[in-house]
Amino acid sequence: MSDRVVTNPVKMAENWRIAMMSICNQFLTAHRIFTQPKDLNPTELIIYLTISVANVQKLMRERSIPGEYAATAILPREWVVPISRNAIASASGLPRETVRRHVGRMVESGLLIEDERGGVTQPPGVIQNLGLEPLLESLMTEFARTTEALLRIGVIEVRPDQH
């Protein structure tokens, strides 16, 4: 039997302000961490993260992610799923023209590449080339602090899984 993290609606109602401040602080810290390597503006960050998620969706659907790809190893191109500008707009909620314009600039700067299969992806080795490992560690540290704060006030709880 394993444990699950669940929300406690009663504690959430009692601690709304504290919980939301913790979540918003997590968001702002994540935004600051994610924008450091390339000084992305907020719109470009949304686009970049949308592409990042789309590019690894094939790998993430696997029941068991091969160990060498669970960390920061460069994924073989067949595991990388390109995403179209229309799909980026749909997934992010940004206007298509805004996405088109920003993606064009991001391709010109080398932050993204056009994929021969259509759509865009990140260049191979982006985690290593931009030195993102320490940033990912900072992000996880902040996430752990936020989780501890929410656990402390009872908004989230660890319960045994009943299944």
mmCIF file of the C-alpha atoms, coordinates in Angstrom:
data_MODEL
# 
_entry.id   MODEL 
# 
loop_
_atom_site.group_PDB 
_atom_site.id 
_atom_site.type_symbol 
_atom_site.label_atom_id 
_atom_site.label_alt_id 
_atom_site.label_comp_id 
_atom_site.label_asym_id 
_atom_site.label_entity_id 
_atom_site.label_seq_id 
_atom_site.pdbx_PDB_ins_code 
_atom_site.Cartn_x 
_atom_site.Cartn_y 
_atom_site.Cartn_z 
_atom_site.occupancy 
_atom_site.B_iso_or_equiv 
_atom_site.pdbx_formal_charge 
_atom_site.auth_seq_id 
_atom_site.auth_comp_id 
_atom_site.auth_asym_id 
_atom_site.auth_atom_id 
_atom_site.pdbx_PDB_model_num 
ATOM 1   C CA . MET A 1 1   ? 0.000   0.000  0.000   1.00 0.00 ? 1   MET A CA 1 
ATOM 2   C CA . SER A 1 2   ? 1.276   3.479  -0.818  1.00 0.00 ? 2   SER A CA 1 
ATOM 3   C CA . ASP A 1 3   ? 0.466   6.953  0.389   1.00 0.00 ? 3   ASP A CA 1 
ATOM 4   C CA . ARG A 1 4   ? -1.367  9.704  -1.483  1.00 0.00 ? 4   ARG A CA 1 
ATOM 5   C CA . VAL A 1 5   ? -1.304  13.472 -1.110  1.00 0.00 ? 5   VAL A CA 1 
ATOM 6   C CA . VAL A 1 6   ? -4.853  14.853 -0.920  1.00 0.00 ? 6   VAL A CA 1 
ATOM 7   C CA . THR A 1 7   ? -6.460  18.206 -0.227  1.00 0.00 ? 7   THR A CA 1 
ATOM 8   C CA . ASN A 1 8   ? -8.497  18.937 2.887   1.00 0.00 ? 8   ASN A CA 1 
ATOM 9   C CA . PRO A 1 9   ? -11.394 21.247 1.858   1.00 0.00 ? 9   PRO A CA 1 
ATOM 10  C CA . VAL A 1 10  ? -12.216 22.223 5.468   1.00 0.00 ? 10  VAL A CA 1 
ATOM 11  C CA . LYS A 1 11  ? -8.635  23.307 6.202   1.00 0.00 ? 11  LYS A CA 1 
ATOM 12  C CA . MET A 1 12  ? -8.495  25.018 2.813   1.00 0.00 ? 12  MET A CA 1 
ATOM 13  C CA . ALA A 1 13  ? -11.534 27.141 3.706   1.00 0.00 ? 13  ALA A CA 1 
ATOM 14  C CA . GLU A 1 14  ? -9.979  27.964 7.098   1.00 0.00 ? 14  GLU A CA 1 
ATOM 15  C CA . ASN A 1 15  ? -6.591  28.868 5.596   1.00 0.00 ? 15  ASN A CA 1 
ATOM 16  C CA . TRP A 1 16  ? -7.454  30.271 2.185   1.00 0.00 ? 16  TRP A CA 1 
ATOM 17  C CA . ARG A 1 17  ? -5.222  33.342 2.390   1.00 0.00 ? 17  ARG A CA 1 
ATOM 18  C CA . ILE A 1 18  ? -2.173  31.453 3.689   1.00 0.00 ? 18  ILE A CA 1 
ATOM 19  C CA . ALA A 1 19  ? -2.591  28.635 1.177   1.00 0.00 ? 19  ALA A CA 1 
ATOM 20  C CA . MET A 1 20  ? -3.054  30.982 -1.775  1.00 0.00 ? 20  MET A CA 1 
ATOM 21  C CA . MET A 1 21  ? -0.095  33.105 -0.717  1.00 0.00 ? 21  MET A CA 1 
ATOM 22  C CA . SER A 1 22  ? 2.037   29.944 -0.624  1.00 0.00 ? 22  SER A CA 1 
ATOM 23  C CA . ILE A 1 23  ? 0.847   28.822 -4.073  1.00 0.00 ? 23  ILE A CA 1 
ATOM 24  C CA . CYS A 1 24  ? 1.288   32.296 -5.581  1.00 0.00 ? 24  CYS A CA 1 
ATOM 25  C CA . ASN A 1 25  ? 4.761   32.568 -4.069  1.00 0.00 ? 25  ASN A CA 1 
ATOM 26  C CA . GLN A 1 26  ? 5.608   29.180 -5.604  1.00 0.00 ? 26  GLN A CA 1 
ATOM 27  C CA . PHE A 1 27  ? 4.387   30.428 -8.985  1.00 0.00 ? 27  PHE A CA 1 
ATOM 28  C CA . LEU A 1 28  ? 6.401   33.660 -8.781  1.00 0.00 ? 28  LEU A CA 1 
ATOM 29  C CA . THR A 1 29  ? 9.527   31.818 -7.666  1.00 0.00 ? 29  THR A CA 1 
ATOM 30  C CA . ALA A 1 30  ? 9.103   29.297 -10.495 1.00 0.00 ? 30  ALA A CA 1 
ATOM 31  C CA . HIS A 1 31  ? 8.643   32.147 -12.955 1.00 0.00 ? 31  HIS A CA 1 
ATOM 32  C CA . ARG A 1 32  ? 11.830  33.836 -11.744 1.00 0.00 ? 32  ARG A CA 1 
ATOM 33  C CA . ILE A 1 33  ? 13.787  30.565 -11.901 1.00 0.00 ? 33  ILE A CA 1 
ATOM 34  C CA . PHE A 1 34  ? 12.484  29.629 -15.360 1.00 0.00 ? 34  PHE A CA 1 
ATOM 35  C CA . THR A 1 35  ? 13.245  33.024 -16.874 1.00 0.00 ? 35  THR A CA 1 
ATOM 36  C CA . GLN A 1 36  ? 16.840  33.272 -15.605 1.00 0.00 ? 36  GLN A CA 1 
ATOM 37  C CA . PRO A 1 37  ? 18.731  31.414 -18.338 1.00 0.00 ? 37  PRO A CA 1 
ATOM 38  C CA . LYS A 1 38  ? 17.394  33.333 -21.331 1.00 0.00 ? 38  LYS A CA 1 
ATOM 39  C CA . ASP A 1 39  ? 15.616  36.343 -19.803 1.00 0.00 ? 39  ASP A CA 1 
ATOM 40  C CA . LEU A 1 40  ? 12.235  35.297 -21.205 1.00 0.00 ? 40  LEU A CA 1 
ATOM 41  C CA . ASN A 1 41  ? 9.272   37.628 -20.910 1.00 0.00 ? 41  ASN A CA 1 
ATOM 42  C CA . PRO A 1 42  ? 6.060   36.163 -19.399 1.00 0.00 ? 42  PRO A CA 1 
ATOM 43  C CA . THR A 1 43  ? 4.489   35.371 -22.791 1.00 0.00 ? 43  THR A CA 1 
ATOM 44  C CA . GLU A 1 44  ? 7.638   33.633 -24.020 1.00 0.00 ? 44  GLU A CA 1 
ATOM 45  C CA . LEU A 1 45  ? 7.828   31.656 -20.792 1.00 0.00 ? 45  LEU A CA 1 
ATOM 46  C CA . ILE A 1 46  ? 4.260   30.377 -21.273 1.00 0.00 ? 46  ILE A CA 1 
ATOM 47  C CA . ILE A 1 47  ? 5.098   29.423 -24.858 1.00 0.00 ? 47  ILE A CA 1 
ATOM 48  C CA . TYR A 1 48  ? 8.389   27.781 -23.862 1.00 0.00 ? 48  TYR A CA 1 
ATOM 49  C CA . LEU A 1 49  ? 6.803   25.743 -21.063 1.00 0.00 ? 49  LEU A CA 1 
ATOM 50  C CA . THR A 1 50  ? 3.920   24.691 -23.342 1.00 0.00 ? 50  THR A CA 1 
ATOM 51  C CA . ILE A 1 51  ? 6.462   23.455 -25.900 1.00 0.00 ? 51  ILE A CA 1 
ATOM 52  C CA . SER A 1 52  ? 8.526   21.750 -23.179 1.00 0.00 ? 52  SER A CA 1 
ATOM 53  C CA . VAL A 1 53  ? 5.518   19.791 -21.942 1.00 0.00 ? 53  VAL A CA 1 
ATOM 54  C CA . ALA A 1 54  ? 4.389   18.870 -25.461 1.00 0.00 ? 54  ALA A CA 1 
ATOM 55  C CA . ASN A 1 55  ? 7.875   17.759 -26.504 1.00 0.00 ? 55  ASN A CA 1 
ATOM 56  C CA . VAL A 1 56  ? 8.078   15.102 -23.758 1.00 0.00 ? 56  VAL A CA 1 
ATOM 57  C CA . GLN A 1 57  ? 4.471   13.896 -23.808 1.00 0.00 ? 57  GLN A CA 1 
ATOM 58  C CA . LYS A 1 58  ? 5.340   10.663 -25.663 1.00 0.00 ? 58  LYS A CA 1 
ATOM 59  C CA . LEU A 1 59  ? 7.960   9.774  -23.057 1.00 0.00 ? 59  LEU A CA 1 
ATOM 60  C CA . MET A 1 60  ? 5.668   10.689 -20.143 1.00 0.00 ? 60  MET A CA 1 
ATOM 61  C CA . ARG A 1 61  ? 2.936   8.321  -21.403 1.00 0.00 ? 61  ARG A CA 1 
ATOM 62  C CA . GLU A 1 62  ? 5.252   5.355  -20.957 1.00 0.00 ? 62  GLU A CA 1 
ATOM 63  C CA . ARG A 1 63  ? 4.423   3.110  -18.019 1.00 0.00 ? 63  ARG A CA 1 
ATOM 64  C CA . SER A 1 64  ? 8.085   3.012  -17.129 1.00 0.00 ? 64  SER A CA 1 
ATOM 65  C CA . ILE A 1 65  ? 10.364  5.821  -18.258 1.00 0.00 ? 65  ILE A CA 1 
ATOM 66  C CA . PRO A 1 66  ? 13.772  4.436  -19.253 1.00 0.00 ? 66  PRO A CA 1 
ATOM 67  C CA . GLY A 1 67  ? 16.209  5.365  -16.488 1.00 0.00 ? 67  GLY A CA 1 
ATOM 68  C CA . GLU A 1 68  ? 18.596  7.220  -18.748 1.00 0.00 ? 68  GLU A CA 1 
ATOM 69  C CA . TYR A 1 69  ? 15.772  9.576  -19.835 1.00 0.00 ? 69  TYR A CA 1 
ATOM 70  C CA . ALA A 1 70  ? 14.267  10.224 -16.398 1.00 0.00 ? 70  ALA A CA 1 
ATOM 71  C CA . ALA A 1 71  ? 16.973  12.778 -15.591 1.00 0.00 ? 71  ALA A CA 1 
ATOM 72  C CA . THR A 1 72  ? 18.634  15.160 -18.033 1.00 0.00 ? 72  THR A CA 1 
ATOM 73  C CA . ALA A 1 73  ? 20.013  12.854 -20.742 1.00 0.00 ? 73  ALA A CA 1 
ATOM 74  C CA . ILE A 1 74  ? 19.360  14.129 -24.263 1.00 0.00 ? 74  ILE A CA 1 
ATOM 75  C CA . LEU A 1 75  ? 16.271  12.435 -25.672 1.00 0.00 ? 75  LEU A CA 1 
ATOM 76  C CA . PRO A 1 76  ? 16.516  10.723 -29.043 1.00 0.00 ? 76  PRO A CA 1 
ATOM 77  C CA . ARG A 1 77  ? 14.567  12.803 -31.581 1.00 0.00 ? 77  ARG A CA 1 
ATOM 78  C CA . GLU A 1 78  ? 11.982  10.011 -32.007 1.00 0.00 ? 78  GLU A CA 1 
ATOM 79  C CA . TRP A 1 79  ? 10.922  10.617 -28.384 1.00 0.00 ? 79  TRP A CA 1 
ATOM 80  C CA . VAL A 1 80  ? 10.521  14.372 -28.912 1.00 0.00 ? 80  VAL A CA 1 
ATOM 81  C CA . VAL A 1 81  ? 7.064   15.447 -30.093 1.00 0.00 ? 81  VAL A CA 1 
ATOM 82  C CA . PRO A 1 82  ? 7.023   18.735 -32.025 1.00 0.00 ? 82  PRO A CA 1 
ATOM 83  C CA . ILE A 1 83  ? 4.094   21.090 -31.471 1.00 0.00 ? 83  ILE A CA 1 
ATOM 84  C CA . SER A 1 84  ? 2.479   23.425 -33.986 1.00 0.00 ? 84  SER A CA 1 
ATOM 85  C CA . ARG A 1 85  ? 1.933   27.101 -33.367 1.00 0.00 ? 85  ARG A CA 1 
ATOM 86  C CA . ASN A 1 86  ? -1.841  26.531 -33.450 1.00 0.00 ? 86  ASN A CA 1 
ATOM 87  C CA . ALA A 1 87  ? -1.517  23.805 -30.802 1.00 0.00 ? 87  ALA A CA 1 
ATOM 88  C CA . ILE A 1 88  ? 0.632   26.116 -28.660 1.00 0.00 ? 88  ILE A CA 1 
ATOM 89  C CA . ALA A 1 89  ? -2.063  28.809 -28.899 1.00 0.00 ? 89  ALA A CA 1 
ATOM 90  C CA . SER A 1 90  ? -4.791  26.321 -28.042 1.00 0.00 ? 90  SER A CA 1 
ATOM 91  C CA . ALA A 1 91  ? -2.903  24.785 -25.093 1.00 0.00 ? 91  ALA A CA 1 
ATOM 92  C CA . SER A 1 92  ? -1.702  28.099 -23.662 1.00 0.00 ? 92  SER A CA 1 
ATOM 93  C CA . GLY A 1 93  ? -4.760  30.267 -24.303 1.00 0.00 ? 93  GLY A CA 1 
ATOM 94  C CA . LEU A 1 94  ? -2.596  32.850 -26.073 1.00 0.00 ? 94  LEU A CA 1 
ATOM 95  C CA . PRO A 1 95  ? -3.734  34.439 -29.344 1.00 0.00 ? 95  PRO A CA 1 
ATOM 96  C CA . ARG A 1 96  ? -2.396  32.640 -32.438 1.00 0.00 ? 96  ARG A CA 1 
ATOM 97  C CA . GLU A 1 97  ? -0.743  35.763 -33.843 1.00 0.00 ? 97  GLU A CA 1 
ATOM 98  C CA . THR A 1 98  ? 1.025   36.383 -30.519 1.00 0.00 ? 98  THR A CA 1 
ATOM 99  C CA . VAL A 1 99  ? 2.301   32.798 -30.521 1.00 0.00 ? 99  VAL A CA 1 
ATOM 100 C CA . ARG A 1 100 ? 3.420   33.051 -34.151 1.00 0.00 ? 100 ARG A CA 1 
ATOM 101 C CA . ARG A 1 101 ? 5.336   36.268 -33.506 1.00 0.00 ? 101 ARG A CA 1 
ATOM 102 C CA . HIS A 1 102 ? 7.042   35.082 -30.299 1.00 0.00 ? 102 HIS A CA 1 
ATOM 103 C CA . VAL A 1 103 ? 7.893   31.628 -31.659 1.00 0.00 ? 103 VAL A CA 1 
ATOM 104 C CA . GLY A 1 104 ? 9.515   33.317 -34.672 1.00 0.00 ? 104 GLY A CA 1 
ATOM 105 C CA . ARG A 1 105 ? 11.727  35.390 -32.377 1.00 0.00 ? 105 ARG A CA 1 
ATOM 106 C CA . MET A 1 106 ? 12.537  32.380 -30.220 1.00 0.00 ? 106 MET A CA 1 
ATOM 107 C CA . VAL A 1 107 ? 13.560  30.381 -33.307 1.00 0.00 ? 107 VAL A CA 1 
ATOM 108 C CA . GLU A 1 108 ? 15.737  33.286 -34.485 1.00 0.00 ? 108 GLU A CA 1 
ATOM 109 C CA . SER A 1 109 ? 17.450  33.423 -31.082 1.00 0.00 ? 109 SER A CA 1 
ATOM 110 C CA . GLY A 1 110 ? 18.117  29.655 -31.107 1.00 0.00 ? 110 GLY A CA 1 
ATOM 111 C CA . LEU A 1 111 ? 15.901  28.923 -28.109 1.00 0.00 ? 111 LEU A CA 1 
ATOM 112 C CA . LEU A 1 112 ? 13.608  26.825 -30.339 1.00 0.00 ? 112 LEU A CA 1 
ATOM 113 C CA . ILE A 1 113 ? 14.108  24.966 -33.592 1.00 0.00 ? 113 ILE A CA 1 
ATOM 114 C CA . GLU A 1 114 ? 11.795  24.127 -36.471 1.00 0.00 ? 114 GLU A CA 1 
ATOM 115 C CA . ASP A 1 115 ? 11.292  20.373 -36.586 1.00 0.00 ? 115 ASP A CA 1 
ATOM 116 C CA . GLU A 1 116 ? 11.395  18.631 -39.961 1.00 0.00 ? 116 GLU A CA 1 
ATOM 117 C CA . ARG A 1 117 ? 8.223   16.768 -38.924 1.00 0.00 ? 117 ARG A CA 1 
ATOM 118 C CA . GLY A 1 118 ? 6.450   20.115 -38.531 1.00 0.00 ? 118 GLY A CA 1 
ATOM 119 C CA . GLY A 1 119 ? 6.073   22.351 -35.507 1.00 0.00 ? 119 GLY A CA 1 
ATOM 120 C CA . VAL A 1 120 ? 8.792   23.396 -33.106 1.00 0.00 ? 120 VAL A CA 1 
ATOM 121 C CA . THR A 1 121 ? 10.907  21.779 -30.415 1.00 0.00 ? 121 THR A CA 1 
ATOM 122 C CA . GLN A 1 122 ? 13.726  22.730 -28.133 1.00 0.00 ? 122 GLN A CA 1 
ATOM 123 C CA . PRO A 1 123 ? 17.224  22.169 -29.497 1.00 0.00 ? 123 PRO A CA 1 
ATOM 124 C CA . PRO A 1 124 ? 18.829  18.903 -28.344 1.00 0.00 ? 124 PRO A CA 1 
ATOM 125 C CA . GLY A 1 125 ? 20.778  19.315 -25.112 1.00 0.00 ? 125 GLY A CA 1 
ATOM 126 C CA . VAL A 1 126 ? 18.993  22.456 -23.923 1.00 0.00 ? 126 VAL A CA 1 
ATOM 127 C CA . ILE A 1 127 ? 19.183  21.422 -20.252 1.00 0.00 ? 127 ILE A CA 1 
ATOM 128 C CA . GLN A 1 128 ? 22.956  21.001 -20.411 1.00 0.00 ? 128 GLN A CA 1 
ATOM 129 C CA . ASN A 1 129 ? 23.631  23.878 -22.826 1.00 0.00 ? 129 ASN A CA 1 
ATOM 130 C CA . LEU A 1 130 ? 21.749  26.421 -20.716 1.00 0.00 ? 130 LEU A CA 1 
ATOM 131 C CA . GLY A 1 131 ? 23.044  24.982 -17.423 1.00 0.00 ? 131 GLY A CA 1 
ATOM 132 C CA . LEU A 1 132 ? 19.538  24.288 -16.123 1.00 0.00 ? 132 LEU A CA 1 
ATOM 133 C CA . GLU A 1 133 ? 20.355  21.550 -13.595 1.00 0.00 ? 133 GLU A CA 1 
ATOM 134 C CA . PRO A 1 134 ? 21.021  23.996 -10.687 1.00 0.00 ? 134 PRO A CA 1 
ATOM 135 C CA . LEU A 1 135 ? 17.854  25.910 -11.606 1.00 0.00 ? 135 LEU A CA 1 
ATOM 136 C CA . LEU A 1 136 ? 15.822  22.704 -11.522 1.00 0.00 ? 136 LEU A CA 1 
ATOM 137 C CA . GLU A 1 137 ? 17.245  21.982 -8.078  1.00 0.00 ? 137 GLU A CA 1 
ATOM 138 C CA . SER A 1 138 ? 16.218  25.473 -6.882  1.00 0.00 ? 138 SER A CA 1 
ATOM 139 C CA . LEU A 1 139 ? 12.750  24.932 -8.285  1.00 0.00 ? 139 LEU A CA 1 
ATOM 140 C CA . MET A 1 140 ? 12.339  21.622 -6.456  1.00 0.00 ? 140 MET A CA 1 
ATOM 141 C CA . THR A 1 141 ? 13.642  23.131 -3.214  1.00 0.00 ? 141 THR A CA 1 
ATOM 142 C CA . GLU A 1 142 ? 11.023  25.875 -3.421  1.00 0.00 ? 142 GLU A CA 1 
ATOM 143 C CA . PHE A 1 143 ? 8.340   23.302 -4.264  1.00 0.00 ? 143 PHE A CA 1 
ATOM 144 C CA . ALA A 1 144 ? 9.325   21.300 -1.161  1.00 0.00 ? 144 ALA A CA 1 
ATOM 145 C CA . ARG A 1 145 ? 9.073   24.455 1.013   1.00 0.00 ? 145 ARG A CA 1 
ATOM 146 C CA . THR A 1 146 ? 5.621   25.205 -0.380  1.00 0.00 ? 146 THR A CA 1 
ATOM 147 C CA . THR A 1 147 ? 4.504   21.616 0.191   1.00 0.00 ? 147 THR A CA 1 
ATOM 148 C CA . GLU A 1 148 ? 5.764   21.699 3.779   1.00 0.00 ? 148 GLU A CA 1 
ATOM 149 C CA . ALA A 1 149 ? 3.873   24.946 4.443   1.00 0.00 ? 149 ALA A CA 1 
ATOM 150 C CA . LEU A 1 150 ? 0.652   23.487 3.041   1.00 0.00 ? 150 LEU A CA 1 
ATOM 151 C CA . LEU A 1 151 ? 1.122   20.282 5.042   1.00 0.00 ? 151 LEU A CA 1 
ATOM 152 C CA . ARG A 1 152 ? 1.784   22.297 8.214   1.00 0.00 ? 152 ARG A CA 1 
ATOM 153 C CA . ILE A 1 153 ? -1.552  24.135 7.988   1.00 0.00 ? 153 ILE A CA 1 
ATOM 154 C CA . GLY A 1 154 ? -3.400  20.955 6.961   1.00 0.00 ? 154 GLY A CA 1 
ATOM 155 C CA . VAL A 1 155 ? -4.496  22.135 3.505   1.00 0.00 ? 155 VAL A CA 1 
ATOM 156 C CA . ILE A 1 156 ? -2.890  19.027 2.037   1.00 0.00 ? 156 ILE A CA 1 
ATOM 157 C CA . GLU A 1 157 ? -2.461  15.730 3.846   1.00 0.00 ? 157 GLU A CA 1 
ATOM 158 C CA . VAL A 1 158 ? -0.703  12.423 3.288   1.00 0.00 ? 158 VAL A CA 1 
ATOM 159 C CA . ARG A 1 159 ? -3.144  9.532  3.538   1.00 0.00 ? 159 ARG A CA 1 
ATOM 160 C CA . PRO A 1 160 ? -2.794  5.806  2.915   1.00 0.00 ? 160 PRO A CA 1 
ATOM 161 C CA . ASP A 1 161 ? -4.048  4.891  -0.551  1.00 0.00 ? 161 ASP A CA 1 
ATOM 162 C CA . GLN A 1 162 ? -7.179  2.769  -0.250  1.00 0.00 ? 162 GLN A CA 1 
ATOM 163 C CA . HIS A 1 163 ? -6.764  1.084  -3.628  1.00 0.00 ? 163 HIS A CA 1 
# 
